[in-house]
Amino acid sequence: MIEFYIDTHSGVPPYLQLSQQVRRALKLGVLEQGDQLPTVKEVVARLAINPNTVSKAYRELEHEGLVAARVGVGTFVAKSLSDSSLAAHGPLRHDLEQWMLAARRAGLDDESIDALIRECFRSSSGAVLS
Amino acid sequence: MLSVLLGGGPKLTSVLTTEALTKRYRRKTALNDCTLALPEGRVVGLVGPNGSGKTTLLNLAAGLLSPTSGSLKVLGEAPSDDPKHLERVSFVAQDTPVYSALTVEDHVSYGAHVNPRWDRDLAERRIEDLGLDPRQRAGKLSGGQRSQLALTLAIAKRPEFLILDEPVAALDPLARREFLQVLMETVADQHVSVVLSSHLVADVERVCDYIVILVSSRVQIAGDVDDLLATHHRLIGPRDADAPTGQVVIESSYTDRQSMLIVRSDGPVADPGWLVEAINLEDLVLAYMGQGRRLDRGVSADSSGS
């Protein structure tokens, strides 16, 4: 079961934060087809957020075909997003952790690391590998 | 499955409609020409600086005040002391009043006595969940417990419309979170529309899906939170350029090199000279509060920066 969180300083609307967290969990293989999402009431009771926010996030995911609501039962993952690229996650993660370590050794603080990653992300996002 | 999709959509009826609603005390105008239609099934956040008219509007909606001019309808009726109307609305006033000499149990039995729709199970379960001793006098409860007791009484009435005036202002962060959890669970469980006033924008951002911004006794803007955030942007551009067409400037500030505007966009920003950024609810609230103050002083948004 996925556990949601809300970052109130991110500037991202709460319903988008929830749907992004589901999509991310699907990509990372944390959520798989058939898994149940927490009910609206469970999310609301934990996070103290508006129920309409949760419903809206679930509707958006349903609209994308990623989850399906079964009346009176709950919302379930309808489609997995983890693909063959999941196998590459391990080594890539390892490399990234090495890089983080190197960055810290070089004296970069969290903010500098974040800025560097975002900058590289932006400059490389146009480059598609063949 | 489709019915689930449709059922969750926005509803079109209003819980509170006001027409040019105005409340004047001897010299002071507390609420000025307020026209609103608050949709059903939502959690509406009423925000604004102290003295902006929030409490006056909520007291009018609760039927505790009568308007000087204009009109309002609550659940389709003019507020009255008719018991049939009163049982459909719950109001929790500022500072969550409870009777300090009465016990928790006394409050619950009094609630059961005066409210025909009283949900005894819900009240008892809530008292138990909160860990309150039924024999405890309300005066001995902590601030958080008192407000939870007031909320319990308000929701055990099974109202269609719940009005809360600054319900969490006096609470510490933990008590605030617990209060909002219960409130949101209630909204998820029961068919209840909520209006709450607050000056804590972070709380409003969490729990409200509709917002009304009041400044100097006037409504600056009201609307669905996601819609408002989608149509408002921060624009950063050259110092001497005019705002791009189709953008209504709410706030502007300048350095010697650049202009920063908060705008309401009626169309996309076509001018590539301007950088467009999303804003959060706090930015939006502050921009409209600033605008409200300037309008109050008779200054426009464009002339304020220089």
Interface residues (C-beta under 8 A of the other chain):
Chain A: I6 T8 G11 P13 P14 Y15 V40 K41 V44 A45 R46 L47 A48 I49 N50 P51 N52 T53 S55 K56 R59 E62 H63 A68 A69 R70 V71
Chain B: M1 S3 V4 L5 G8 G41 R42 V43 R177 L180 Q181 L183 M184 E185 V187 A188 D189 A202 E205 R206 V207 C208 D209 V225 D226 L229 A278 I279 N280
